[in-house]
Amino acid sequence: MSVDPAADPDLVGRMRLGDESALESLYARYGGLVYTLALRIVGDPELAREVVQDTFLRSWDGRETYDARRGRVPWWLMGIARNRAIDLLRSRSHQARMRERTAPLPEVPTTLPRDPVDAVVSRRAVLDALRELSEGQRRAIELAYYGGLTQTEIANELGEPLGTIKSRTREALERLRKVLGPLIQSAGGRTS
């Protein structure tokens, strides 16, 4: 059965009415995409799974905050995931774990996304999209989304004017939306 991604706001509407199956549907559609982003930011499969779980719990708790006029549901979920991943990396418990770690743990196989091929395809698509950006745009995006820096911090890090960083970031996000839009739409069109 194919699902129309335009129905995503309807799922959020059902969530607002307490329909947990709507949350399950969003998870089935976008869990793999959220996991790919989380893994890229935190670099650890276990932590990435934690971010995915927190993302969907927070989307449930914050279902009243979604506004379709401000963006599509997958972007809302990705924003929650990005913020949660950065919070996790900045947390004291994470910093303590990193200091205590003397040897890297063996990589734990993940159950997310459900289809490993989808995870590889998603990851490659994101990496390819990043490669299409100019060096300045890519660096700004990487420092913002994967490094958790503000635009002011990026400007200081790169020794560039703040206005330049804002322009590069805006242009890069527009290009990424155009390139990755079909990926998100196809992720929304599959069900498990």
N, C-alpha and C positions, 0 to 999 in steps of 0.2 A: 504494500500500500504506500503510495507516494503522498507526502505531506507538503502543503503550500507554505513556504517560509513567511508569506504575508499573514499567516494565521498565528504567528508567534505572539503578537499583542493580545490575541484572544486567549492564548494559553496563560499569559500573565493575568488577564482578567479573570479567568477561572481560578487561578491561584489566589487572587484577592477574595474569592468566594469560599476559599478553604479546600479547593479541589487538589489533593495531593497527586493525583494522576497527571495533572497538567505539569507539575514540577518534574515528574518522571519523564514526561515527553520532552521537556526542555533538556533534561540530562541526556536522554538518548540522542537528541539532535546535536548537542554542543559539548557534551562531556569530553570528547576526544580533542576538540579544538582548544578548550580551556586547559586540558592537561598539557597539550603541546606548548602553550604559552607559559604555563606554570613551570614546566620542566626547564624551559629555556631560561627563565629568570632564576629559579632556585638551584638548578643543576643537580637535583637529587630526586630520584623517582618516588621515594617515600614522602618527602616533603611536598612534591608536586601533587601526589594523591591527597595529602592533607589540604592543600590549597583548593583542589577541585571540590572536596567535600565542603569546606568552608564557604566556597563561592556559591554553591547551590543552597546551602543553609541560609547564607546571608541574602540570597535572592528571594528565598521564601520569607524570611523575616522582614525584608525590605521591599516586598512586592508592591506596597503602596507608593514607593518612590519612583517606580518606572514611569517615564513619560515618553510616549511614542513620538512626540514632536521633537524630542531631543536626540533621537537616534534609534537604531534598530536594536532588537533584543540581543543578538549576539555581541554587539559592541558594548551594551550595558553589562552583560556577563563578563566580557573580557576586561572591562574596567574594574569590576569587582575583583576578579582574579588577580589582575596586576597589583591593585592596592593591597590585597591580602598577602601576596607573595612578597612584596616589599616590606610590609609590616613584619612578616615572619623573619625575613633576613635581618631586620633591624632589632628584633626582639633580643632581650638579654639571654633568654634560654637558648636561642639559636647560637648566639655568640659564644656562650659557655660550651655548648656541644662542639662547636668548631674548635675551640681551644683544647678540649679534652681528647679529641680525635687524634690518635697517634698514627694510625694507618687507615687508609680508606676502606670502607666496608665493601664487601662484594655487592655488585649491582643486583638488586632484587627485581625479578621479572614483575611486570605490572599487568593488571587486568584492564587498565584504561589506556587507550581507548579499546573498545571491545574488539575492533578489527585492527591488528597491528599494521596492516597495509595502509589503512586510513591514516594512522599516526605518521607513518613514513611519508606518505603523500603530502599530508598537511605540513610537516616539518620542512620538506623540500620546497614546497610552494612558498612558505614564509621566507626561507633562506634565499630562494630565487628572487622574490620580490624585494628583499633587502639589497641584493646585489644590483638591482636595476636603479637604485637610488644613487645620487652623486655621493662622493665620499663625505662631504660635509653633512648632507641630509642623513646618511646612514649613521654617522658618528653621533649626531644629535639624538636620533631615535634610540640607538643602542644605549646611550648614557641615560636617557629619560626612562625608557621602558625596562631595560634590563639592569641598569645601574641604580635606578630610583632617584636620580638627581632632578632637581627643579631646573627650569630654564635659566634662572640666574646662576645656579651652580654650574650648569653646562657652559654658560658664557665665560665664567671664571676659569673653568677647567681648560677650555679651548683658547682662551685669550681673545674671544670674539665679542663684538657688541651684542647686547641683549636682543635688539631688534633683528639682527641677522639670524640669531638662533631661533627666535620666534617664527620668522619667515621660513627658514629651512624646515622647521618642525611641521608647520602648517602644510607646506608643499609636499613634504614626505608623507604625511598622513593621507593627503588627498590621493597621491599616487598609489599608496598601499591599499586604500579602499577600492580603487579601480581594479587593481591587480588581484586582490584577495576576495573581492566581492563574489565572484563566481564560486570560489571554494566554499564560502560560507553558505551561499544559496544551495550548493549541492549537498553540503552537510545537513542542511535543513530538509532536504528532499528525501532523505533516507530514514528508515525506521528500523529498529532492531526486532 
